[in-house]
Amino acid sequence: MGIKLIFLVLFFAVMVGVGIYSRRHVTSVDGFVLGGRSVGPWLTAFAYGTSYFSAVVFVGYAGQFGWKYGIASTWIGIGNAVIGSLLAWVVLGRRTKVMTQHLGSRTMPDFFGERYGSKALKIAASVIVFVFLIPYTASVYNGLSRLFGMAFNIPYAWCVIVMAVFTAIYVILGGYMATAINDFIQGIIMLGGIAAVIAAVLSGQGGFMNAISQMAQLPSDVPLTEGQPGAFTSFFGPDPLNLLGVVILTSLGTWGLPQMIGKFYAIKDEKSINTGTVISTLFAVVVSGGCYFLGGFARLFDSPAIYDETTGAVVYDSIIPYMLSSLPDILIGIVVVLVLSASMSTLSSLVLTSSSTMTLDLIKGNIVKKMSEKKQIVTMQVLILFFIVVSVVIALNPPTFIAQLMGISWGALAGAFLAPFLYGLYWKGVTRAGVWAGFVVGVGLTVSNMFLSFIESPINAGAAAMVAGLIVVPVVSLITPKLKKDKVDEIFTCYDEKVTITMKHSLKEQG
């Protein structure tokens, strides 16, 4: 117990110390929200990765999908690395930085307002962010409850409150720069922790080859492959179609999430984008690939401890904590700090995104006509506190509909924003009606499915919403009135601007 407590005290002391150190950057709105748009590649890449992977992934998704798909769940981690990190940086990184800086936009709703010349779109987008980020924020706490119960016998309520208090302190003190530096520290903990845990768990099963051999003998209980041994060690697992839905939602989804895209707004320069792409991808390979690979061995830990006493159903959130319960104290301490790191980095990113969106896109210019820089920063700091308190209240006593909403919040946000944002960076022909159609389809499909269940899995519904948006936005844009050509041409001049660079970075043509 002493080792675990020392780890926790050190962890929280460093987080607060970084918040105090980062206060010097909080002199302007750009400094508070985007770190002055001058954040280097390592900090940005780790901020992107740690915002991507929280306790929801490590405790919830890894256990759930590992149980369902076996070793094939590793494909989810590979998809997260290739589509969610590598391609996201290559396709969105540079163009997002250039266009948002040209438009002077600091948030995703602000981008929609400026890019499409519509205040209504900006307000609608900020309402979508507000509605769906709060339950997502509350869900981040859920992965901690069983883990803390297993490691410390601390009541869940206390661990939620302590985590919320420390997150509030460093985000309010240092804004984006504090979250970016802390994300870097937390990311290093996550990398080391994942590697140590995988090695320890497989060692407890007699090594990798022995664990695979045991998995191969288990009969499948999935309808498509029921009774077949070896399904859980096969290349695409026992249920490839549903596995594909999970890969699409958890990988392509990052392209439309405001707390992820915001990282590209803040990056410093061209070189930082290239370096950040490599670092972010490698980080995702280790952390996400490692999580799902570990979860793939879940069925070797079949025990009464992971079943609900009343219904007899598998409680997915209890699988990973049970897998880890037999580890030595020092490793359990590392795991607790690992999951805390993953959760706090995601939580800080979510509350900063929510508060900046509410302040800059809803309150400023609509409710309060004139807001000085200082008043905007103070408003954001107050709203960070508000969002954390609301998410704590929900997390301590989650009603059923909120629990359902947590599952669809990612799908609704990405379904609504992915297509209008992606096409808006590349195609001059997107219309306001096309963007509205994207918003309606994304939110409408995921929310209606929550009540009507026409798509069995909410994860597949979220994936379907994203794909539908990618089709609907261009189709509607082709048949609806275009935006003013001169205005759109002016926006896209940001990509044609001539800059002078040194010979070290470019070779001139020989005459």
N, C-alpha and C positions, 0 to 999 in steps of 0.2 A: 504493500500500500504506500509506503514511504517513497519508493522509486516513482510510482505513478503520480503522486502528488507533486514531487519535485519537478517532473516533466511539465505538469500543468501550470505551476507557478511561474516557471521560466518562460513558458510559451506566452502566457498572458502579459508578463512584464515586458517582453520584447515587443508585443503588439502595441501596447500603450506607449512605449518608448518611441516607436516609429511614428505614431500619431503626433507626439510632441515635436519630434524632429521635422515633420512635414508641414508644420504650421506656417512656415515662411512662404510656402507656395500659395497659401489661401489669401491672396491680396486682390484677386479679381475673380469674376464668374468663370472665365476660361481656365484660370488656375485651379479653382475648386472642382469644376466639372471634368476638365480634360488635362489637368496638369500642365497648362500653358501650351498644349499641343506640341510638347517637346520631349516626349517620353521615349527612351531608347528601346532597342529591339529585345533585350533580355527581359526587361520589366514588362513590356507589352505582351510578349509571347507567353510569359508565365501568368500574367493577368488574364489573358484569353483562356489559357488551359485550366487555371484554377476556378474561373467563373463557369467553365463548361462542366467540370466534374465535381460534384458535391457528394454529401453523404447519401443522397437519393440514389446516385449511381453505385457507390461502393457497397452500401448496405442493402438497398432496396432492389435496384435493377440487376446487380450482379447475382444476387441470390435467386431472384425470380426467374430470370432468363437462363441462368445456369441450370436451374432445376428443370426448366421446360425443354431446353435445346441441347444440353450437355456441352461437350467441348466445342461444338459449332458456335456457341455463344461468343467465342473469340472473334468471329466475323463482325460482331457489333463494334468491338474495339478497333478492328482494322478499318471499318467504315467510318468511325469517328475520326480516326487519324487521317485517312485519305480524303474523304469528302468533307467532313466537318472541320478539319484543320487545314490540310495542304491546299485543297481546291478553294476553300473559303478565302484564304490569304491570297492565292494567285488571282482568282476571279474578282474578288471584292476589295482587297486591301488597298491597292494603289488608287483605284478610281474613287473609292469612298473618301480617302484622305483628300484627294485633289478637289473633288466636287463640293464636299461639305465645307472645306476651307474657303472655296470660291463663293459659296452661298452664305457663308457665315453662320451655318447651322451647328448647333451644339448637341441636339438630340435627334432621334429618329422622327418623331412627329414634326419637329421643326424642319427637317429635310423635306417631308411631304408637303408642308405648307409653302416652303420657298421654291421647291422644284416644280410644283404644279400650280403655284400662284393661287392657293386656296386656304383661307383661314379655317373654313369648315372642316377640311381634311385634317388639318393640324390638330384641331380640337377633338375630332372623332378618334384620331390615332392616339392622342394622349389619354382619352377615356378608356380605350382598349388596353393600353399599357397599365393604367391604374387598376382596372377591374381584374386583369388576369395575372399581374405580377404579385399581388398580395397573397393569394392562395399558394402561388409558387414559392413565395418567401416562407410562408408557414410550413410548407412541406419539407423545407430544408432541415427543420428541427427533427422531423420524425425519425430520420435515420440514426439519431443519437440516443433515443430513449432506451432501447434494449441494450445497446453497447455500454452505456454508462451504468445501467442496472447490473450488467454482467461484471464490469470491471471494478466498480466502486460501491455498489449498493446505495447509490445516491438517488433520491427521488427525481424522476424525470423533470418535474417542475423547476427544481433548483438548477439543474444543468441548462435548461432553456433560458432561464432568467440571467444566469451568469454569462452565458455566451452572448446574449442580446446586449447586456450592459457593456461588455468589453468591445463588441463590434461598434456600438453607438459611440463610445469614447473615441476610438481611433478614426472613424469615418468623419465624425463631426469636427474633430481637431484638424485633420490633415487632408480631407477630401480625397480626390482621385489619386494624388501622389502617395498618400498614406496607404490606400488600398493596393496600389501597384507594388510598392516596396514590400508590404506584408504578403501580398500574393506571391512574390518571388521567394520569400523565406518559407512560406507555407508550401509552395511548389517543390522546393528541395526536400522538405519533410515528406511530402507525398511520394516523390520518386524513391527515396531511400526506404520508406515504410513499406511500399508495395513489394519491392524486391525482397525485403527481409521476410515479410509475411508469406509470400508464395513459397520461398525456400523452406520455411518452417512447416507449413501445412503439408507440402508434398513429402517432406522428410518423415512426418508423422504417419504417412500412408505407405512407407517403405520405399519412397523414391518415385520419380516420374513414371518410369516404365511399369512399375507395379501398380501405381494408381490407374494408369491407362488400361492395364490388363483387367483390373477389377471393374472399371467402368464398362468395358466391352462385354462383360458377362451379364450386365443388367438388362432385363427385358423392358421394352418400351411400353408405356401406358398411354401414349398419344394415339388418338383414333386412326390416323393414317398408317401408322407402323406398329399397331398394338401387338404385343407379344414377341416382337422381333428383338433378339439380343444384338448388341452392337450398334443400335441406332444412335445412342448417346456419344459414340466415338466416331460416327460417320462424318464425311466431309461437310455436308450441309445439314446434318442433324435430322431429328424425326419429323420436323414440320417446317420445311424451307420457306413456304409462302408467308407464314406469319413472322418468321425470322427476318425476311426481306422488309416487311412493314416496320419492324423495330429498327432495322438499319437505316431506313429512309427517314423516319421521324427523328431519331437521335443524332443523325449525321447531317442531313440536309436542313434540319430544323434550325441549326445555329445561324444559317444564312439570313434568317428573318427575326432573330431575337434581339431586341434593342440593347440589352446589357452586353451582348457579344459584339455587335457591330460598332458600338460606341468605342471599343478599343482601337479601331482603325482611325477614328477621328483624332485620337490623341497622339498617334505615332509621329516621330520626329521627321524622318526623311526617307529617301529612296533606299539607301543602304540598309536602314533599319527594317524596312519592309522585307527585303530579301533575306536578311539574317533572321528576322522574326519568323518567317515562313518555315525555315528549317528547324528552328528551336521548338516552335509550337507543334510541328508534326511529330518530332521525336518525343516530346513530352506526352502527346496523346497516345503514341504507340506504347510507351511504358505504363502510363497510368490507366488509360482506358482498356488497352489490350490486356494489361495485368489484372485489372479488376474482373473482367469477363472471363479470362482464362482461369482465374481462381474460382469464380462462381461455377465454371463448367464441371468442377468436381463435387458439386453440392450433394449429389445423390449418394456419395460414399459416406455421408454424415447423416443418413436416415436414422431418426431417433424420435421417441415420443415427445422430446422437448421442443420439436419444431411443428407440432400439430396443435390445433385448437382443441381444448378439452371438450367443448360443447359440440361443435360441428364435425370435428375430425378432419377438417381441411388443413392443408399446409399453410402455415403463416410464413410467407416469403421473407418478411423483414427479420425473422428470427434465425434464418439459415446461416448467414455470415457470422453473426455474433456467436452462434453455437460452434461453428467451425473454429473460431478463434479462442473459445473458452478454455481449451486445454493447453494453450501456449504458455511459456514462461512469463512471469510478471513483467520483466523488462520489455518483452515484445508486445504484451498487451498495452503497456504504457505507450509504446511507439504507435500502436494502432489507434489508441484513443486520441493522441495528438494528431495523427494522420487524418482521422475522420473529422476532428474539430477544425483542422486546417482547411480541409475540403469544404466544410460547411460554412465557416466564417468568411472565406474568400468569396464564395457564391453569394452569401447573405449581404456582404458589404457592397458587392456589385449591384445587386437587385435594389437595395434601398437607395443607393446613390442614383441609379437610373430612375426610380419612381419619383424621388424628391425633385430631381432636376427637371423631369418632364412636367410634373405638376406646377412647379414654380415658373419655368420659362415658357411653357406652352399653354397653360390654362389660366394661371393667376395673373401673370404679367401681361398687360395690354387688354385683358378681358375684365377681370375683377378689379385689379388695381392698374389704373392707366399708366402711371409713371412710377417706376421703381429704380432707385439708385443701385449701383453695383453692390454696395454694402447691404442694402435691404434685401436684395436677391439672395445673397449668400446666407444671411440670417434666416430668411424664409426657408431655404433648402435645409439648413441645419435643424430647424424646428420640425420640418416635415420628415427628416430622417428619423427623428425621435418618434414622431407619430406613426410612421410605417412600421418601425420596430415594435412599438407597443401593440399595435393592431395585430401584427403577425404572431406575437407572443400569445395574445389572448386567444387567437384562433388555434394556435398550436397546442395550448394547454387544454382546450376543450373543443376539439374539432367536430362540428356537426356533420351529418352524413353528406349533405349536398356539397359542403366545402371539400370533403374528402374526395368526392367525385370530380369537383372542379379542379383539384390539384392535378389529376391525371390528364385533364384536357387543356390546362392553361398553356403548356408548351405548344400543343397542336393549334390552338386558337391564335396565339401570337404569331407563330411562324406561318400559319395558313393565311393570315390577313396581310402580313407585311412582306413576306419573301418575294413574291412576284412583283408588286409595285416598286419595291426598292431595287431589285436586281435589274428589271427592265428600265427603270428610271436612270440608272447609271450608264446604260449602253444604247438605249433606243430613244430617238427624239419623238417617235410617234405615239407614246403613251398619253392617253387623255385622262381628264379628271374622272369621267364616267368609268373608264377602265379601272382606275384606282378604287373608286367606290365599289365596283363589282368585286374586286379582289378582297376588300374588307368584308363585304357581305357574305361572300362564299366561304372565306376562311373562318370567320366567327360563327356564321349561320350553320355550316355543316357540322362543326365540332359540338356546338351547344345543342343543336336539335338532336344529334345522335346521343347526347347524354340522357335525353328524355325518351326518345323513340327507339334507340338501339337497333337501327337498321344495319349498322356495321357492328359486328359482335364485339370487336376489340376497340377501346377508345384510342389505342396507339395506332391501329390501322386507320381509324377515322381521321386522326391528325395527319398521317401521311397522305391520305386521300385529299384532305383539304389543301395541302401544299401543292400537290400535283394539279388539282382542279384550278387553283389560282394561277398557275403557270400557263394554263390553257385559256382561262376566262379573260384575263387582263388583256392579252393581245387581240383576242377575237372582238371584245367590246370596243377596244381602242380603234380598231379598223373601221368600225361602222358608226362611230360617234364623233361630234365636232372636235377638230384639232385645237391645240393650244396655239397662241399667236406665234408665228414662225420666227419673227425677229427676237422675241423673248427667249424661246427655246435655243435658238442659235447662239445667243449671248451666253447662256448657261454653259453650253458645250464648248465655248471658246477656251475654257479652263484647260482642256486637254491639248489645245494647239499652241499654248503659250510657249514662246521660245526662251530657253534658259541657257546660260553659258556654263559649261562644266570643264574640269581639268582633263588633260590628256590621260591621267591615271585612270579615269572612269570611261573615257570614250576615245576612239581613234578617228581622226578626220580623214575624209576621202582624199585620195591622191589624184591630182589633175592629170 
